[in-house]
Amino acid sequence: MRRERPKPLRTSDRGGATPRVGKASPAEKFMGEGLTALHAEDYERARECFARAVQADWRHAPARLFLARAQGLAGRASECAIEMERLVQIAPRDAALLIEAGQTLEKFGLFEQAGGLYERALGADAASVDARVRLASNAERLHRLEQAESFASEALTRNPLAHEATLVLARVQRRTGRGDAAIETLQGTLTRSEPPDFAGARLWYELASVFDGQGRFKDAASALGRAKLLLAERRRVLAPAGEEAEYTLRRFAQELTPSRVQQWIEASAGLASARISALVGFPRSGTTLLEQVLAAHPLIESVEESQHLSTELVTGFYRAVTGADSLAQVLDRIAAGDVRRCRENYLRAMAAHVGGPLGEKWLLDKNPIRTLMMPVLRRAVPGAPFVVALRDPRDVVLSNLMQAFEPSAMNVAFLDVAHAGAFYALHMGGWLKLREMIDGWIEVRYEDVVVDPPAQARRVLDLLALPWHEALDHFQDATRGRAVRSPTYAAVREQVHTRAVRRFEHYADYLAPALPAIEPIIKALGYA
């Protein structure tokens, strides 16, 4: 399955500066190889190359920045943060570099540490609008809404065209019950000077969210249309890569047969079991809420939306097999030694998130949209149990259409209503086929979780053979301080509610183009 390549650090539209590489530095001879490894998703190799660059020139800031990123991508978040501290010691007054470093930390969920770097950036450049924008966004992400509003207002006072500050201010206004103020904030900017491309689309998406919260569903649908119109060129450019990813997935689903899956199971029988489980489904199916409930258990460590299953197992398997032109053929042909090596890399990367011995704990690999990759996980970790989050397909598709995802090959389908429906049907139609061929899984419905979270958690604990723990009765208290990388980070602070159940009923006309593709899935999953 085609995955997004990690982007090199670059000048951002928020003011981050691309580190300049000094030609005379001895670190240079290692940088190219490190970047090649990074782009190939060989993160351990990238770590080695950038570490050698740092050894060659310990003051080479770009090498340290890329080393930190490779550490994070390899699952070593604590080492990523340590490397950033060393970078600060090298360039304590370089505001642009500090902002770039903070943005890197945020990619790996290190929001508190990122905020510290933004504060240092503002200390280094008291006039910096970019530092204020980053502090505003960071504070809103950490639910410090008064602080977020203050920084956003300061940024807009200094630069009324700081569009991300407008976005943060509107989010704070919406989250604090001031929907009319949020509409005024957003429409004022969009009327005066609509930003192009994704910057403008994010404002329209936020406006749609505000309208939705006020029950103005036709206005919300109109705002969504404006957002996607601004992203039409992105859609055109990304279409070939998106089609390639969908073809790979479609072919894998077509090539699944009971005998083939059984062959993979038997080939992995000699491997030891491991306390690894997965939480999959489709984005916006309730995986974040269910993960928050389960993570309150002291014997469950959740790893949220890492790339390790893709990079260490899927990509690792592909690299090990020559001449295969499909993932099913890779699983057919991969040698036992290569499976063991990729398995060790995956388990090491996952365990790095825990920061200590795993002991009796289960690692929960939360990875929505990786449902059809469960045979790959089982090839490396025999019998690994997994949970498939379900939700009414109409609500799932609608919710994805309402998200301000930065366009990529893996989400370009959500820029068009009909395509979004087909994309969902591809994934979940594949699951309907796969679930008849394997065992050791359960399905958990979002509609049941929001009514009785502990009851659904008990079903997962039974799957994992874990006892009940009283912390799950108060899971929001137990997980309140956890950083959430999902786009639904704001929702985890709310009390569990049923407002999002059957939201699609308010968007019948807007959602109509998606229905032909998803109607068979609606019936098969019992949502008709």
NUVOLUM-406218 format. One record per residue (C-alpha): residue in three letters; x, y, z. Coordinates in steps of 0.001 Angstrom, whole numbers, padded with zeros to 6 digits, always signed. Layout:
BEGIN
AlaXYZ...
***
This chain:
BEGIN
Met+000000+000000+000000Arg+001440+003374-000963Arg+002259+005663+001933Glu+003154+009307+002184Arg+006848+009970+002259Pro+007978+012151+005146Lys+008565+015679+003963Pro+011975+017229+004461Leu+012069+020155+006824Arg+011441+023280+004804Thr+010341+026827+005071Ser+006795+026738+006370Asp+004019+029168+005656Arg+004125+029978+009368Gly+007614+031370+009269Gly+009905+028407+010003Ala+013276+028804+008356Thr+015045+026152+006346Pro+018396+025517+008035Arg+021257+026453+005772Val+023901+023797+005379Gly+027443+025129+005542Lys+029511+023742+002676Ala+032689+023581+004737Ser+031217+021389+007454Pro+032491+017779+007674Ala+028920+016803+008540Glu+027943+017366+004920Lys+029178+014035+003619Phe+026644+012213+005808Met+023638+014450+005222Gly+022725+013268+001726Glu+022715+009607+002721Gly+020647+010433+005784Leu+018060+012306+003736Thr+017874+009441+001255Ala+017229+006992+004092Leu+014646+009327+005607His+012705+009579+002367Ala+012882+005787+001958Glu+011332+005413+005439Asp+014470+003630+006677Tyr+014500+005559+009927Glu+017122+003512+011760Arg+019554+004064+008893Ala+018664+007764+008861Arg+019406+007960+012591Glu+022815+006415+012028Cys+023698+008833+009223Phe+022599+011974+011055Ala+024309+010786+014237Arg+027544+010470+012275Ala+026999+013963+010885Val+026594+015304+014420Gln+029732+013482+015519Ala+031612+015056+012622Asp+030398+018555+013531Trp+028549+018856+016839Arg+027524+022460+016071His+025874+021571+012768Ala+022277+022630+013513Pro+020607+021020+010455Ala+022170+017650+011315Arg+020768+017847+014840Leu+017366+018892+013553Phe+017188+015967+011149Leu+018584+013579+013766Ala+015773+014618+016099Arg+013210+014021+013375Ala+014635+010583+012579Gln+014523+009751+016308Gly+010857+010696+016423Leu+009964+008754+013296Ala+011727+005709+014739Gly+009486+005921+017805Arg+012129+007406+020091Ala+010229+010481+021219Ser+012294+011054+024373Glu+015526+010976+022374Cys+013965+013384+019882Ala+013258+015841+022715Ile+016805+015460+024097Glu+018289+016204+020701Met+016166+019330+020453Glu+017525+020537+023787Arg+021032+020143+022409Leu+019986+022107+019349Val+018769+024932+021572Gln+022154+025041+023270Ile+023784+025513+019854Ala+021407+028207+018580Pro+019611+029712+021594Arg+018848+033017+019817Asp+017795+031709+016408Ala+014023+032249+016593Ala+013282+030728+013185Leu+015237+027585+014012Leu+013531+027273+017403Ile+010126+027506+015707Glu+011120+024847+013171Ala+012297+022620+016021Gly+009045+023116+017894Gln+007005+022159+014848Thr+009043+018968+014576Leu+008300+018096+018202Glu+004584+018640+017626Lys+004635+016060+014835Phe+005446+013455+017472Gly+002956+014593+020086Leu+005498+016463+022224Phe+003322+019534+022599Glu+004585+020668+026004Gln+008199+020603+024862Ala+007252+022360+021631Gly+005595+025140+023607Gly+008817+025648+025518Leu+010710+026152+022268Tyr+008139+028661+021011Glu+008511+030611+024250Arg+012275+030684+023704Ala+011706+031850+020140Leu+009588+034744+021401Gly+012278+035544+023949Ala+014846+035624+021168Asp+012660+037845+018958Ala+010080+039808+020940Ala+008498+041145+017729Ser+007963+037713+016158Val+004446+037168+014840Asp+005330+033586+013921Ala+006282+032733+017503Arg+002970+034149+018759Val+001031+032153+016164Arg+002799+028948+017155Leu+002221+029670+020861Ala-001461+030313+020167Ser-001883+027084+018214Asn+000077+025106+020796Ala-001947+026482+023707Glu-005243+025707+021966Arg-004025+022162+021330Leu-003252+021834+025040His-006709+023241+025937Arg-005272+026469+027425Leu-007880+028526+025716Glu-007409+031909+027405Gln-003710+031788+026655Ala-004392+030738+023069Glu-006793+033627+022547Ser-004303+036103+023979Phe-001459+035020+021696Ala-003724+034846+018642Ser-005041+038361+019301Glu-001497+039699+019739Ala-000436+038095+016456Leu-003400+039589+014589Thr-002748+043027+016075Arg+000762+042889+014644Asn-000288+041249+011363Pro-003992+041066+010423Leu-003058+038640+007636Ala-001718+036009+010059His-004365+033555+008911Glu-003465+030740+011290Ala-003966+033157+014170Thr-007445+033855+012778Leu-008090+030114+012704Val-006943+029620+016298Leu-008989+032582+017530Ala-012109+031211+015835Arg-011510+027758+017310Val-011231+029215+020789Gln-014408+031225+020277Arg-016259+028124+019077Arg-014954+025970+021930Thr-015966+028566+024524Gly-019529+028875+023230Arg-019093+032089+021239Gly-020191+030790+017863Asp-021410+034147+016549Ala-018050+035720+017363Ala-016270+032868+015559Ile-018420+033428+012469Glu-017632+037137+012531Thr-013914+036417+012902Leu-013845+033950+010010Gln-016149+035785+007632Gly-014309+039033+008230Thr-011053+037489+007008Leu-012635+035546+004163Thr-014495+038638+002937Arg-011489+040973+003119Ser-008870+038692+001582Glu-009590+034985+001196Pro-006267+033175+001584Pro-005414+030740-001211Asp-005097+026968-001093Phe-004991+025165+002262Ala-004730+028334+004361Gly-008103+029512+003073Ala-009621+026031+003056Arg-008906+025631+006776Leu-010907+028778+007518Trp-013850+027488+005490Tyr-013673+024106+007247Glu-013743+025848+010617Leu-016667+027981+009522Ala-018502+024786+008540Ser-017830+023385+012014Val-019266+026492+013661Phe-022360+026403+011452Asp-022820+022724+012217Gly-022706+023421+015946Gln-025412+026039+015517Gly-027659+023734+013515Arg-027130+025722+010303Phe-026520+022612+008246Lys-027088+024061+004773Asp-024612+026838+005545Ala-022169+024230+006811Ala-022472+022214+003602Ser-021935+025376+001548Ala-018792+026216+003529Leu-017457+022689+002960Gly-017982+023167-000753Arg-015966+026395-000683Ala-013137+024667+001197Lys-012889+021870-001335Leu-013074+024314-004239Leu-009921+026004-002951Leu-008204+022611-002892Ala-009177+021612-006438Glu-005627+022032-007754Arg-004222+019969-004886Arg-006723+017265-005762Arg-005648+017278-009382Val-001949+017010-008494Leu-002465+014261-005913Ala-004904+012212-007990Pro-002297+009878-009601Ala-000694+009020-006258Gly-004103+008490-004692Glu-005142+006191-007528Glu-001943+004177-007089Ala-002604+003742-003363Glu-006190+002666-004010Tyr-005113+000221-006724Thr-002617-001422-004347Leu-005245-001806-001661Arg-007932-003006-004076Arg-005623-005657-005517Phe-004682-006897-002057Ala-008342-007244-001138Gln-009057-009069-004405Glu-006185-011502-003855Leu-007285-012488-000355Thr-008543-016065-000218Pro-009181-018346+002776Ser-006454-020763+001705Arg-003934-017992+001166Val-004607-016379+004537Gln-004359-019790+006195Gln-001013-020326+004475Trp+000297-017082+005994Ile-000950-018115+009439Glu+000806-021479+009199Ala+004033-019884+007970Ser+004145-017714+011105Ala+003396-020527+013544Gly+007030-020804+014634Leu+007209-017206+015855Ala+006628-016370+019498Ser+003534-014448+020460Ala+003859-010879+021745Arg+001606-008600+023775Ile+000742-006474+020756Ser-002817-005664+019741Ala-004252-003218+017244Leu-007148-000773+017098Val-008196-000230+013502Gly-011291+000609+011467Phe-011611+003744+009371Pro-010830+007340+010353Arg-013667+009032+012253Ser-015153+005719+013422Gly-014575+006362+017118Thr-011056+004978+017492Thr-009863+007974+019544Leu-012692+007706+022066Leu-012237+003957+022455Glu-008484+004395+022806Gln-008991+006993+025548Val-011153+004528+027467Leu-008719+001637+027102Ala-005616+003718+027856Ala-006912+004277+031389His-006130+000625+032130Pro-002707+000295+033810Leu-001859-002763+031703Ile-002532-001101+028344Glu-000080+001272+026677Ser-001498+002936+023590Val+000715+004009+020699Glu-001314+006546+018757Glu-001181+006538+014966Ser+002488+005696+014548Gln+003946+004667+011200His+005668+001556+012526Leu+003278-001011+011088Ser+003732+000574+007672Thr+007442+001284+007788Glu+008816-001696+009703Leu+006422-004385+008483Val+004772-003420+005180Thr+007759-001551+003731Gly+010195-003901+005458Phe+008519-006924+003884Tyr+008503-005299+000451Arg+012235-004574+000673Ala+012958-008184+001568Val+011201-009721-001452Thr+012304-009178-005032Gly+010081-009748-008019Ala+006746-009484-006201Asp+004261-007031-007673Ser+001598-007176-004963Leu+001445-007273-001189Ala-000170-010712-001252Gln+002767-012046-003256Val+005153-010489-000742Leu+003418-012316+002104Asp+003565-015531+000067Arg+007297-015351-000618Ile+008967-013606+002309Ala+011599-015744+004044Ala+011327-016632+007721Gly+014552-014798+008549Asp+013295-011605+006967Val+010019-011855+008863Arg+011953-012201+012130Arg+014149-009202+011340Cys+011181-006972+010437Arg+009276-008222+013477Glu+012181-007286+015764Asn+012327-003811+014231Tyr+008579-003346+014695Leu+008551-004570+018298Arg+011566-002410+019154Ala+009961+000683+017627Met+006680+000052+019432Ala+008360-000652+022768Ala+010330+002598+022490His+007076+004480+023117Val+006775+002933+026572Gly+010131+004197+027793Gly+010766+001135+029953Pro+010207-002617+030243Leu+006853-003728+028861Gly+006355-006443+031472Glu+002760-007641+031520Lys+001438-004655+029594Trp-000258-004813+026232Leu+000823-002395+023509Leu-002185-001112+021573Asp-001250+000009+018055Lys-004007+002500+017216Asn-003991+002814+013449Pro-007284+003675+011746Ile-007267+002929+008026Arg-004858-000011+008509Thr-007608-002623+008851Leu-006596-004520+005727Met-003002-004630+006967Met-003932-007003+009795Pro-002660-010029+007819Val+000711-008261+007706Leu+000648-007764+011486Arg-000352-011400+011990Arg+002495-012522+009690Ala+004927-010961+012174Val+002995-011373+015434Pro+000982-014617+015309Gly-002500-014334+016729Ala-002225-010626+017531Pro-005757-009659+018633Phe-007310-006570+017147Val-010366-004368+017498Val-012242-002917+014529Ala-014090+000296+015310Leu-017379+000633+013444Arg-019767+003532+012980Asp-022660+004224+010642Pro-020916+004563+007249Arg-022894+007714+006450Asp-021609+009428+009602Val-018071+008197+008922Val-017972+009557+005379Leu-019578+012847+006404Ser-017170+013324+009295Asn-014151+012755+007049Leu-015522+015237+004526Met-015730+017813+007342Gln-012103+017399+008443Ala-009413+019877+007419Phe-006872+017183+006550Glu-003828+018548+004794Pro-004267+016918+001373Ser-002169+013832+000680Ala-002359+010703-001410Met-003992+008909+001505Asn-006842+011395+001999Val-007309+013052-001387Ala-010560+011083-001693Phe-012105+013325+000965Leu-011959+016308-001396Asp-014926+014914-003316Val-018136+013478-001870Ala-018579+010592-004307His-014896+009663-004126Ala-015063+009670-000332Gly-017865+007121-000437Ala-015959+004898-002850Phe-012821+005126-000725Tyr-014698+004063+002396Ala-016332+001182+000494Leu-012933+000000-000710His-011567-000263+002816Met-014590-001573+004643Gly-015675-003828+001786Gly-012229-005383+002084Trp-012768-005853+005812Leu-016093-007587+005235Lys-014214-010105+003089Leu-011230-010485+005422Arg-013258-010988+008581Glu-014581-014286+007235Met-011027-015642+006961Ile-009467-014900+010363Asp-010366-014922+014037Gly-009108-013192+017175Trp-010907-009881+016603Ile-014013-008026+017711Glu-015996-005142+016271Val-016971-002263+018547Arg-019620+000207+017457Tyr-019219+003911+018167Glu-022939+004164+018841Asp-022529+001645+021695Val-019386+003276+023096Val-021003+006697+023532Val-023909+005108+025413Asp-021862+002870+027736Pro-018051+003166+027414Pro-017212+000704+030230Ala-019400-002024+028726Gln-017544-001854+025403Ala-014196-001669+027192Arg-015038-004930+028968Arg-015414-006628+025585Val-011924-005510+024593Leu-010483-006603+027945Asp-012032-010026+027432Leu-010306-010225+024042Leu-006974-009389+025715Ala-007676-011588+028761Leu-007231-008626+031090Pro-009121-008017+034332Trp-011352-005023+034880His-009791-001971+036527Glu-011719+000759+038286Ala-009800+003483+036397Leu-011915+002723+033345Asp-015001+003943+035183His-013376+007404+035247Phe-011291+007168+032100Gln-011455+010890+031305Asp-009793+011707+034623Ala-007149+009027+034107Thr-006225+010183+030594Arg-006778+013938+030927Gly-003084+014783+030732Arg-002316+012644+027683Ala-001354+014374+024478Val-003667+013466+021599Arg-002337+013683+018050Ser-005681+012934+016413Pro-007670+015785+014796Thr-010307+015056+017465Tyr-008062+016366+020274Ala-010666+018952+021351Ala-013427+016355+021669Val-011529+014299+024262Arg-012039+017092+026786Glu-015806+016966+026392Gln-018154+014666+028236Val-019130+011660+026132His-022275+012516+024171Thr-024487+011200+021376Arg-024782+014413+019345Ala-022716+013021+016479Val-024901+009913+016096Arg-026915+010066+012845Arg-025597+013525+012034Phe-025819+012509+008396Glu-029587+013016+008519His-028967+016788+008423Tyr-026814+016498+005280Ala-028916+014258+003034Asp-028471+016361-000103Tyr-024773+016999+000467Leu-024013+013327+001134Ala-026171+011907-001677Pro-023307+011357-004192Ala-021578+009009-001698Leu-024570+006769-001058Pro-024412+004427-004089Ala-020949+003228-003034Ile-021643+002821+000684Glu-025184+001436+000668Pro-023990-002223+000468Ile-021695-001590+003452Ile-024518+000078+005383Lys-026599-003075+004972Ala-023765-005521+005643Leu-022822-003786+008896Gly-026431-003658+010068Tyr-026960+000099+009775Ala-029782-000028+007219
***
